Amino acid sequence: MRYLLMVCWDAERMNGQTEPRPGGEPRDEEPVPWVGDLRAQGIWLAFELLAPTRRARLLRVRRGKKMVDDGPFGETKETIVGLDLIQCDSLDEAVEIAATHPMAEAGTIEVRPLWGH
């Protein structure tokens, strides 16, 4: 089964930083050994770092009318800053893998199975 690990970051806890590390630069090597280890085991599939929430937009279409607002919608300290896609046998195994994520001690990792996998 495939699982999405949503990496959440508490900007207030990190002195107002809006990202765990600067985004946008090309990466020629693995960001952390964690990725290389899981890739070698056939578990880690992909990662994407998200742009800051100040660049997000929320879209709703109601009765044919498009409404666009600046994001994020809710008042929250944490925001999703990155996504890891892994493949393993169970939700319990995915949680165990997420517990080893480099951001698990600094932020929050939401583990969610993908439909149909």
N, CA, C and O atoms as a GROMACS GRO file, in nm:
protein
  468
    1MET      N    1   0.083  -0.119   0.000
    1MET     CA    2   0.000   0.000   0.000
    1MET      C    3   0.088   0.125   0.000
    1MET      O    4   0.201   0.124   0.048
    2ARG      N    5   0.034   0.232  -0.055
    2ARG     CA    6   0.106   0.359  -0.055
    2ARG      C    7   0.047   0.452   0.051
    2ARG      O    8  -0.074   0.454   0.074
    3TYR      N    9   0.136   0.528   0.114
    3TYR     CA   10   0.098   0.620   0.220
    3TYR      C   11   0.162   0.755   0.196
    3TYR      O   12   0.275   0.765   0.150
    4LEU      N   13   0.086   0.859   0.227
    4LEU     CA   14   0.135   0.995   0.217
    4LEU      C   15   0.177   1.040   0.356
    4LEU      O   16   0.098   1.030   0.451
    5LEU      N   17   0.299   1.089   0.369
    5LEU     CA   18   0.346   1.148   0.494
    5LEU      C   19   0.343   1.299   0.474
    5LEU      O   20   0.423   1.354   0.398
    6MET      N   21   0.251   1.366   0.542
    6MET     CA   22   0.242   1.512   0.532
    6MET      C   23   0.325   1.571   0.644
    6MET      O   24   0.294   1.553   0.762
    7VAL      N   25   0.430   1.642   0.607
    7VAL     CA   26   0.522   1.700   0.702
    7VAL      C   27   0.471   1.837   0.741
    7VAL      O   28   0.463   1.927   0.657
    8CYS      N   29   0.436   1.853   0.868
    8CYS     CA   30   0.380   1.979   0.918
    8CYS      C   31   0.484   2.050   1.003
    8CYS      O   32   0.558   1.987   1.078
    9TRP      N   33   0.489   2.180   0.992
    9TRP     CA   34   0.590   2.262   1.055
    9TRP      C   35   0.523   2.369   1.141
    9TRP      O   36   0.429   2.434   1.096
   10ASP      N   37   0.570   2.386   1.262
   10ASP     CA   38   0.520   2.488   1.354
   10ASP      C   39   0.610   2.610   1.344
   10ASP      O   40   0.716   2.614   1.407
   11ALA      N   41   0.569   2.709   1.266
   11ALA     CA   42   0.653   2.827   1.242
   11ALA      C   43   0.677   2.907   1.370
   11ALA      O   44   0.787   2.960   1.388
   12GLU      N   45   0.579   2.916   1.459
   12GLU     CA   46   0.596   2.991   1.583
   12GLU      C   47   0.704   2.929   1.671
   12GLU      O   48   0.784   3.000   1.731
   13ARG      N   49   0.706   2.799   1.678
   13ARG     CA   50   0.804   2.729   1.760
   13ARG      C   51   0.946   2.752   1.711
   13ARG      O   52   1.041   2.746   1.790
   14MET      N   53   0.961   2.778   1.583
   14MET     CA   54   1.092   2.796   1.525
   14MET      C   55   1.123   2.944   1.502
   14MET      O   56   1.183   2.980   1.401
   15ASN      N   57   1.082   3.028   1.595
   15ASN     CA   58   1.112   3.172   1.593
   15ASN      C   59   1.058   3.242   1.469
   15ASN      O   60   1.125   3.329   1.412
   16GLY      N   61   0.939   3.205   1.427
   16GLY     CA   62   0.875   3.274   1.316
   16GLY      C   63   0.920   3.232   1.178
   16GLY      O   64   0.873   3.288   1.079
   17GLN      N   65   1.010   3.136   1.168
   17GLN     CA   66   1.051   3.086   1.037
   17GLN      C   67   0.929   3.031   0.966
   17GLN      O   68   0.845   2.967   1.029
   18THR      N   69   0.917   3.055   0.837
   18THR     CA   70   0.800   3.006   0.765
   18THR      C   71   0.827   2.877   0.692
   18THR      O   72   0.733   2.816   0.640
   19GLU      N   73   0.952   2.834   0.684
   19GLU     CA   74   0.986   2.709   0.617
   19GLU      C   75   1.096   2.640   0.697
   19GLU      O   76   1.177   2.706   0.761
   20PRO      N   77   1.098   2.506   0.694
   20PRO     CA   78   1.202   2.437   0.767
   20PRO      C   79   1.341   2.458   0.707
   20PRO      O   80   1.440   2.445   0.778
   21ARG      N   81   1.349   2.488   0.581
   21ARG     CA   82   1.475   2.522   0.516
   21ARG      C   83   1.440   2.597   0.388
   21ARG      O   84   1.330   2.581   0.336
   22PRO      N   85   1.532   2.676   0.338
   22PRO     CA   86   1.498   2.750   0.216
   22PRO      C   87   1.459   2.656   0.104
   22PRO      O   88   1.522   2.553   0.083
   23GLY      N   89   1.354   2.692   0.032
   23GLY     CA   90   1.309   2.612  -0.081
   23GLY      C   91   1.354   2.673  -0.212
   23GLY      O   92   1.402   2.786  -0.215
   24GLY      N   93   1.339   2.599  -0.317
   24GLY     CA   94   1.363   2.653  -0.448
   24GLY      C   95   1.498   2.622  -0.510
   24GLY      O   96   1.512   2.631  -0.632
   25GLU      N   97   1.598   2.585  -0.429
   25GLU     CA   98   1.725   2.554  -0.491
   25GLU      C   99   1.722   2.411  -0.544
   25GLU      O  100   1.656   2.326  -0.486
   26PRO      N  101   1.794   2.385  -0.653
   26PRO     CA  102   1.802   2.248  -0.702
   26PRO      C  103   1.877   2.162  -0.601
   26PRO      O  104   1.970   2.210  -0.535
   27ARG      N  105   1.837   2.037  -0.590
   27ARG     CA  106   1.904   1.945  -0.499
   27ARG      C  107   1.971   1.836  -0.582
   27ARG      O  108   1.904   1.758  -0.649
   28ASP      N  109   2.104   1.831  -0.576
   28ASP     CA  110   2.178   1.731  -0.651
   28ASP      C  111   2.198   1.602  -0.572
   28ASP      O  112   2.228   1.498  -0.630
   29GLU      N  113   2.180   1.608  -0.442
   29GLU     CA  114   2.200   1.490  -0.359
   29GLU      C  115   2.080   1.472  -0.266
   29GLU      O  116   1.996   1.562  -0.254
   30GLU      N  117   2.073   1.358  -0.202
   30GLU     CA  118   1.963   1.332  -0.109
   30GLU      C  119   1.967   1.434   0.003
   30GLU      O  120   2.075   1.465   0.054
   31PRO      N  121   1.851   1.488   0.045
   31PRO     CA  122   1.850   1.589   0.150
   31PRO      C  123   1.896   1.533   0.285
   31PRO      O  124   1.956   1.605   0.364
   32VAL      N  125   1.869   1.407   0.311
   32VAL     CA  126   1.908   1.345   0.438
   32VAL      C  127   1.930   1.196   0.414
   32VAL      O  128   1.872   1.138   0.322
   33PRO      N  129   2.014   1.133   0.495
   33PRO     CA  130   2.036   0.988   0.478
   33PRO      C  131   1.907   0.907   0.488
   33PRO      O  132   1.898   0.800   0.428
   34TRP      N  133   1.808   0.955   0.562
   34TRP     CA  134   1.680   0.886   0.578
   34TRP      C  135   1.622   0.848   0.442
   34TRP      O  136   1.576   0.736   0.423
   35VAL      N  137   1.626   0.941   0.347
   35VAL     CA  138   1.571   0.917   0.214
   35VAL      C  139   1.649   0.806   0.144
   35VAL      O  140   1.590   0.713   0.088
   36GLY      N  141   1.780   0.816   0.146
   36GLY     CA  142   1.863   0.716   0.080
   36GLY      C  143   1.842   0.576   0.137
   36GLY      O  144   1.835   0.479   0.062
   37ASP      N  145   1.830   0.568   0.271
   37ASP     CA  146   1.807   0.438   0.335
   37ASP      C  147   1.674   0.377   0.292
   37ASP      O  148   1.668   0.260   0.256
   38LEU      N  149   1.567   0.457   0.295
   38LEU     CA  150   1.435   0.406   0.256
   38LEU      C  151   1.427   0.378   0.106
   38LEU      O  152   1.359   0.284   0.064
   39ARG      N  153   1.495   0.458   0.026
   39ARG     CA  154   1.497   0.434  -0.120
   39ARG      C  155   1.565   0.300  -0.149
   39ARG      O  156   1.517   0.223  -0.232
   40ALA      N  157   1.674   0.272  -0.080
   40ALA     CA  158   1.746   0.146  -0.100
   40ALA      C  159   1.660   0.025  -0.063
   40ALA      O  160   1.678  -0.084  -0.119
   41GLN      N  161   1.566   0.043   0.030
   41GLN     CA  162   1.476  -0.066   0.071
   41GLN      C  163   1.351  -0.074  -0.016
   41GLN      O  164   1.269  -0.164   0.002
   42GLY      N  165   1.336   0.018  -0.111
   42GLY     CA  166   1.218   0.018  -0.198
   42GLY      C  167   1.094   0.075  -0.131
   42GLY      O  168   0.982   0.051  -0.178
   43ILE      N  169   1.111   0.150  -0.022
   43ILE     CA  170   0.997   0.205   0.054
   43ILE      C  171   0.966   0.348   0.010
   43ILE      O  172   0.850   0.382  -0.013
   44TRP      N  173   1.068   0.432  -0.001
   44TRP     CA  174   1.049   0.573  -0.032
   44TRP      C  175   1.028   0.591  -0.181
   44TRP      O  176   1.106   0.541  -0.261
   45LEU      N  177   0.921   0.663  -0.219
   45LEU     CA  178   0.887   0.681  -0.360
   45LEU      C  179   0.910   0.823  -0.411
   45LEU      O  180   0.960   0.841  -0.522
   46ALA      N  181   0.875   0.925  -0.330
   46ALA     CA  182   0.885   1.063  -0.378
   46ALA      C  183   0.876   1.161  -0.263
   46ALA      O  184   0.829   1.128  -0.154
   47PHE      N  185   0.922   1.283  -0.290
   47PHE     CA  186   0.912   1.393  -0.193
   47PHE      C  187   0.891   1.522  -0.270
   47PHE      O  188   0.947   1.541  -0.378
   48GLU      N  189   0.812   1.609  -0.214
   48GLU     CA  190   0.796   1.744  -0.268
   48GLU      C  191   0.793   1.842  -0.152
   48GLU      O  192   0.724   1.820  -0.053
   49LEU      N  193   0.868   1.950  -0.165
   49LEU     CA  194   0.866   2.059  -0.068
   49LEU      C  195   0.766   2.162  -0.119
   49LEU      O  196   0.772   2.202  -0.235
   50LEU      N  197   0.675   2.204  -0.033
   50LEU     CA  198   0.572   2.299  -0.073
   50LEU      C  199   0.619   2.443  -0.052
   50LEU      O  200   0.697   2.471   0.039
   51ALA      N  201   0.572   2.533  -0.136
   51ALA     CA  202   0.599   2.676  -0.119
   51ALA      C  203   0.527   2.724   0.008
   51ALA      O  204   0.433   2.659   0.053
   52PRO      N  205   0.570   2.836   0.064
   52PRO     CA  206   0.505   2.888   0.186
   52PRO      C  207   0.356   2.915   0.164
   52PRO      O  208   0.313   2.941   0.051
   53THR      N  209   0.278   2.907   0.271
   53THR     CA  210   0.134   2.926   0.262
   53THR      C  211   0.095   3.064   0.211
   53THR      O  212  -0.014   3.082   0.158
   54ARG      N  213   0.183   3.161   0.226
   54ARG     CA  214   0.150   3.296   0.176
   54ARG      C  215   0.135   3.296   0.024
   54ARG      O  216   0.077   3.389  -0.032
   55ARG      N  217   0.186   3.192  -0.042
   55ARG     CA  218   0.173   3.181  -0.188
   55ARG      C  219   0.055   3.093  -0.228
   55ARG      O  220   0.030   3.072  -0.347
   56ALA      N  221  -0.019   3.040  -0.130
   56ALA     CA  222  -0.131   2.950  -0.158
   56ALA      C  223  -0.258   3.027  -0.190
   56ALA      O  224  -0.273   3.143  -0.152
   57ARG      N  225  -0.348   2.962  -0.259
   57ARG     CA  226  -0.482   3.015  -0.287
   57ARG      C  227  -0.581   2.905  -0.259
   57ARG      O  228  -0.555   2.787  -0.285
   58LEU      N  229  -0.695   2.944  -0.206
   58LEU     CA  230  -0.804   2.851  -0.182
   58LEU      C  231  -0.911   2.874  -0.286
   58LEU      O  232  -0.952   2.988  -0.310
   59LEU      N  233  -0.956   2.768  -0.349
   59LEU     CA  234  -1.055   2.778  -0.455
   59LEU      C  235  -1.181   2.703  -0.415
   59LEU      O  236  -1.175   2.589  -0.368
   60ARG      N  237  -1.294   2.768  -0.435
   60ARG     CA  238  -1.425   2.705  -0.419
   60ARG      C  239  -1.509   2.745  -0.539
   60ARG      O  240  -1.500   2.858  -0.587
   61VAL      N  241  -1.589   2.652  -0.586
   61VAL     CA  242  -1.686   2.684  -0.690
   61VAL      C  243  -1.823   2.652  -0.631
   61VAL      O  244  -1.851   2.538  -0.597
   62ARG      N  245  -1.907   2.754  -0.620
   62ARG     CA  246  -2.041   2.738  -0.565
   62ARG      C  247  -2.141   2.796  -0.663
   62ARG      O  248  -2.136   2.914  -0.699
   63ARG      N  249  -2.232   2.709  -0.706
   63ARG     CA  250  -2.335   2.749  -0.804
   63ARG      C  251  -2.271   2.814  -0.926
   63ARG      O  252  -2.321   2.914  -0.978
   64GLY      N  253  -2.161   2.755  -0.972
   64GLY     CA  254  -2.095   2.802  -1.092
   64GLY      C  255  -2.007   2.924  -1.073
   64GLY      O  256  -1.943   2.969  -1.168
   65LYS      N  257  -2.002   2.979  -0.952
   65LYS     CA  258  -1.921   3.098  -0.927
   65LYS      C  259  -1.790   3.059  -0.860
   65LYS      O  260  -1.789   2.990  -0.758
   66LYS      N  261  -1.679   3.104  -0.919
   66LYS     CA  262  -1.546   3.074  -0.865
   66LYS      C  263  -1.512   3.177  -0.758
   66LYS      O  264  -1.524   3.297  -0.780
   67MET      N  265  -1.469   3.128  -0.641
   67MET     CA  266  -1.426   3.215  -0.531
   67MET      C  267  -1.282   3.176  -0.496
   67MET      O  268  -1.254   3.060  -0.467
   68VAL      N  269  -1.192   3.273  -0.498
   68VAL     CA  270  -1.051   3.249  -0.468
   68VAL      C  271  -1.011   3.338  -0.352
   68VAL      O  272  -1.031   3.460  -0.354
   69ASP      N  273  -0.952   3.276  -0.249
   69ASP     CA  274  -0.904   3.348  -0.132
   69ASP      C  275  -0.757   3.316  -0.109
   69ASP      O  276  -0.707   3.213  -0.154
   70ASP      N  277  -0.690   3.405  -0.038
   70ASP     CA  278  -0.554   3.374   0.006
   70ASP      C  279  -0.561   3.261   0.106
   70ASP      O  280  -0.657   3.253   0.183
   71GLY      N  281  -0.461   3.173   0.106
   71GLY     CA  282  -0.460   3.060   0.198
   71GLY      C  283  -0.360   3.080   0.307
   71GLY      O  284  -0.282   3.176   0.301
   72PRO      N  285  -0.358   2.996   0.407
   72PRO     CA  286  -0.451   2.886   0.431
   72PRO      C  287  -0.579   2.936   0.495
   72PRO      O  288  -0.586   3.050   0.542
   73PHE      N  289  -0.680   2.852   0.496
   73PHE     CA  290  -0.811   2.892   0.545
   73PHE      C  291  -0.817   2.902   0.696
   73PHE      O  292  -0.865   3.002   0.750
   74GLY      N  293  -0.771   2.800   0.766
   74GLY     CA  294  -0.787   2.794   0.911
   74GLY      C  295  -0.679   2.864   0.989
   74GLY      O  296  -0.567   2.883   0.940
   75GLU      N  297  -0.712   2.903   1.110
   75GLU     CA  298  -0.613   2.956   1.203
   75GLU      C  299  -0.538   2.838   1.261
   75GLU      O  300  -0.596   2.755   1.332
   76THR      N  301  -0.410   2.829   1.231
   76THR     CA  302  -0.333   2.716   1.278
   76THR      C  303  -0.187   2.756   1.294
   76THR      O  304  -0.138   2.844   1.223
   77LYS      N  305  -0.120   2.692   1.387
   77LYS     CA  306   0.024   2.717   1.403
   77LYS      C  307   0.103   2.634   1.304
   77LYS      O  308   0.208   2.677   1.256
   78GLU      N  309   0.053   2.515   1.273
   78GLU     CA  310   0.125   2.425   1.184
   78GLU      C  311   0.067   2.430   1.044
   78GLU      O  312  -0.053   2.449   1.024
   79THR      N  313   0.155   2.412   0.948
   79THR     CA  314   0.113   2.407   0.810
   79THR      C  315   0.192   2.296   0.740
   79THR      O  316   0.303   2.263   0.781
   80ILE      N  317   0.136   2.239   0.636
   80ILE     CA  318   0.203   2.134   0.561
   80ILE      C  319   0.313   2.199   0.477
   80ILE      O  320   0.286   2.289   0.397
   81VAL      N  321   0.437   2.152   0.496
   81VAL     CA  322   0.550   2.209   0.422
   81VAL      C  323   0.609   2.111   0.322
   81VAL      O  324   0.684   2.151   0.233
   82GLY      N  325   0.577   1.983   0.337
   82GLY     CA  326   0.633   1.884   0.246
   82GLY      C  327   0.553   1.756   0.246
   82GLY      O  328   0.477   1.730   0.339
   83LEU      N  329   0.571   1.677   0.143
   83LEU     CA  330   0.499   1.551   0.126
   83LEU      C  331   0.597   1.442   0.089
   83LEU      O  332   0.675   1.457  -0.005
   84ASP      N  333   0.593   1.331   0.161
   84ASP     CA  334   0.670   1.213   0.125
   84ASP      C  335   0.572   1.104   0.087
   84ASP      O  336   0.468   1.090   0.152
   85LEU      N  337   0.602   1.029  -0.016
   85LEU     CA  338   0.520   0.916  -0.057
   85LEU      C  339   0.601   0.790  -0.032
   85LEU      O  340   0.712   0.775  -0.083
   86ILE      N  341   0.544   0.698   0.046
   86ILE     CA  342   0.613   0.574   0.076
   86ILE      C  343   0.523   0.456   0.041
   86ILE      O  344   0.402   0.472   0.023
   87GLN      N  345   0.584   0.339   0.032
   87GLN     CA  346   0.510   0.216   0.004
   87GLN      C  347   0.552   0.112   0.106
   87GLN      O  348   0.671   0.082   0.119
   88CYS      N  349   0.454   0.056   0.177
   88CYS     CA  350   0.484  -0.048   0.276
   88CYS      C  351   0.358  -0.133   0.295
   88CYS      O  352   0.258  -0.111   0.228
   89ASP      N  353   0.365  -0.230   0.386
   89ASP     CA  354   0.258  -0.330   0.398
   89ASP      C  355   0.138  -0.289   0.482
   89ASP      O  356   0.029  -0.344   0.463
   90SER      N  357   0.155  -0.193   0.574
   90SER     CA  358   0.042  -0.161   0.663
   90SER      C  359   0.054  -0.019   0.717
   90SER      O  360   0.160   0.044   0.710
   91LEU      N  361  -0.055   0.030   0.771
   91LEU     CA  362  -0.056   0.162   0.835
   91LEU      C  363   0.039   0.162   0.954
   91LEU      O  364   0.109   0.261   0.976
   92ASP      N  365   0.042   0.054   1.030
   92ASP     CA  366   0.133   0.047   1.144
   92ASP      C  367   0.278   0.060   1.100
   92ASP      O  368   0.357   0.130   1.163
   93GLU      N  369   0.314  -0.007   0.990
   93GLU     CA  370   0.450   0.005   0.938
   93GLU      C  371   0.477   0.147   0.891
   93GLU      O  372   0.586   0.199   0.913
   94ALA      N  373   0.380   0.210   0.826
   94ALA     CA  374   0.396   0.348   0.778
   94ALA      C  375   0.419   0.442   0.896
   94ALA      O  376   0.501   0.534   0.887
   95VAL      N  377   0.347   0.420   1.006
   95VAL     CA  378   0.365   0.503   1.126
   95VAL      C  379   0.505   0.483   1.182
   95VAL      O  380   0.570   0.580   1.224
   96GLU      N  381   0.553   0.360   1.184
   96GLU     CA  382   0.688   0.332   1.234
   96GLU      C  383   0.793   0.401   1.146
   96GLU      O  384   0.891   0.456   1.197
   97ILE      N  385   0.773   0.399   1.016
   97ILE     CA  386   0.865   0.467   0.925
   97ILE      C  387   0.858   0.618   0.947
   97ILE      O  388   0.962   0.684   0.951
   98ALA      N  389   0.738   0.672   0.961
   98ALA     CA  390   0.722   0.816   0.985
   98ALA      C  391   0.791   0.860   1.114
   98ALA      O  392   0.841   0.972   1.124
   99ALA      N  393   0.793   0.772   1.212
   99ALA     CA  394   0.858   0.804   1.340
   99ALA      C  395   1.008   0.826   1.324
   99ALA      O  396   1.071   0.888   1.409
  100THR      N  397   1.066   0.774   1.216
  100THR     CA  398   1.208   0.793   1.190
  100THR      C  399   1.236   0.912   1.100
  100THR      O  400   1.352   0.943   1.072
  101HIS      N  401   1.131   0.980   1.053
  101HIS     CA  402   1.146   1.095   0.964
  101HIS      C  403   1.227   1.204   1.035
  101HIS      O  404   1.204   1.230   1.153
  102PRO      N  405   1.319   1.269   0.965
  102PRO     CA  406   1.400   1.374   1.027
  102PRO      C  407   1.320   1.489   1.086
  102PRO      O  408   1.367   1.556   1.177
  103MET      N  409   1.200   1.514   1.036
  103MET     CA  410   1.117   1.624   1.086
  103MET      C  411   1.023   1.581   1.198
  103MET      O  412   0.952   1.666   1.254
  104ALA      N  413   1.020   1.453   1.233
  104ALA     CA  414   0.925   1.405   1.334
  104ALA      C  415   0.947   1.470   1.469
  104ALA      O  416   0.850   1.492   1.542
  105GLU      N  417   1.070   1.502   1.506
  105GLU     CA  418   1.096   1.562   1.636
  105GLU      C  419   1.078   1.714   1.634
  105GLU      O  420   1.058   1.774   1.739
  106ALA      N  421   1.085   1.776   1.518
  106ALA     CA  422   1.071   1.921   1.509
  106ALA      C  423   0.931   1.964   1.468
  106ALA      O  424   0.890   2.077   1.495
  107GLY      N  425   0.858   1.874   1.403
  107GLY     CA  426   0.725   1.908   1.355
  107GLY      C  427   0.629   1.794   1.381
  107GLY      O  428   0.642   1.722   1.480
  108THR      N  429   0.533   1.778   1.293
  108THR     CA  430   0.432   1.672   1.302
  108THR      C  431   0.426   1.602   1.167
  108THR      O  432   0.437   1.666   1.063
  109ILE      N  433   0.410   1.471   1.170
  109ILE     CA  434   0.395   1.395   1.046
  109ILE      C  435   0.256   1.332   1.047
  109ILE      O  436   0.225   1.250   1.134
  110GLU      N  437   0.172   1.370   0.952
  110GLU     CA  438   0.042   1.304   0.936
  110GLU      C  439   0.060   1.191   0.836
  110GLU      O  440   0.110   1.212   0.726
  111VAL      N  441   0.019   1.070   0.874
  111VAL     CA  442   0.032   0.953   0.789
  111VAL      C  443  -0.108   0.917   0.738
  111VAL      O  444  -0.200   0.894   0.815
  112ARG      N  445  -0.121   0.912   0.604
  112ARG     CA  446  -0.252   0.886   0.549
  112ARG      C  447  -0.241   0.789   0.432
  112ARG      O  448  -0.162   0.812   0.340
  113PRO      N  449  -0.321   0.680   0.434
  113PRO     CA  450  -0.320   0.587   0.321
  113PRO      C  451  -0.384   0.650   0.198
  113PRO      O  452  -0.474   0.734   0.210
  114LEU      N  453  -0.339   0.611   0.081
  114LEU     CA  454  -0.401   0.656  -0.043
  114LEU      C  455  -0.515   0.561  -0.078
  114LEU      O  456  -0.504   0.440  -0.056
  115TRP      N  457  -0.623   0.613  -0.131
  115TRP     CA  458  -0.737   0.531  -0.171
  115TRP      C  459  -0.696   0.434  -0.279
  115TRP      O  460  -0.616   0.468  -0.367
  116GLY      N  461  -0.751   0.313  -0.272
  116GLY     CA  462  -0.735   0.217  -0.379
  116GLY      C  463  -0.597   0.154  -0.389
  116GLY      O  464  -0.564   0.092  -0.491
  117HIS      N  465  -0.515   0.170  -0.287
  117HIS     CA  466  -0.380   0.112  -0.293
  117HIS      C  467  -0.357   0.024  -0.174
  117HIS      O  468  -0.249  -0.033  -0.160
   0.00000   0.00000   0.00000
